[in-house]
Every structure is written in C-alpha cells, then in structure tokens.
Amino acid sequence: MRPTLLNVRELAGYLNVSEKSIRRAYRKGQIPFKRIFRCVRFDLEHVIEALQRARPGNLERTSVILGQRSATGGASRRRAQLPRPRLGKTGASIATKPRRK
C-alpha cells in the first residue's frame, strides 16, 4: 500500500487547524514530514501516530497539541501598549523657542 502524502493545505484541512500551525509544528519537529525537492509532504498515518503519541486520546483537540492557545474563556485580551509619542508640536514646545521677526 502506498503512503498518502498530503501537502500543508490538505493536512491543515484534515486536522482542522491553520496552515501556519502545520508549518510551525513541522519546523519544531512535532510532526514528521518528507521533503521532496523543495516541497514538504506529510504521510497521514505517521502524522496521526505522532499526534497520538504526543497526546493520547481523540484527535479533535489537535489545536492544543500543535500549540494554538486561546485566552481563558475564549475571550482575547489586549496587550499592554507603549505610550506613543505625540505627533506634531504642542504648545509647550512652541513656547520654549522665541519666534523670529
């Protein structure tokens, strides 16, 4: 029996995860892959075995295995942002320099 080789898009569709997650997982070595010239292909049976070894149970939770995390309760939180410098001149900066006439 010949192995079923899938590309990134097909494997992502089969596992219900994003293509970025698949790329991230094979670069980290979490799922096995075969390189054919410049193309990356995945043997479906080997990938399923690797995912089951990583986390025994059902494959419905592959997003947890492949490293996708969500915030508690599913709500995303905003990240703290650095204060941005003011654009343009303010009154204080204009008053420090005398105007030429």
Residue, then its C-alpha position, 0 to 999 in steps of 0.5 A: m500500500r502506498p503512503t498518502l502524502l498530503n501537502v500543508r493545505e490538505l493536512a491543515g484541512y484534515l486536522n482542522v487547524s491553520e496552515k501556519s500551525i502545520r508549518r510551525a509544528y513541522r519546523k519544531g519537529q512535532i510532526p514528521f514530514k518528507r521533503i521532496f525537492r523543495c516541497v514538504r509532504f506529510d504521510l497521514e498515518h505517521v502524522i496521526e501516530a505522532l499526534q497520538r503519541a504526543r497526546p493520547g486520546n481523540l484527535e479533535r483537540t489537535s489545536v492544543i497539541l500543535g500549540q494554538r492557545s486561546a485566552t481563558g474563556g475564549a475571550s482575547r485580551r489586549r496587550a499592554q501598549l507603549p505610550r506613543p509619542r505625540l505627533g506634531k508640536t504642542g504648545a509647550s514646545i512652541a513656547t520654549k523657542p522665541r519666534r523670529k521677526 
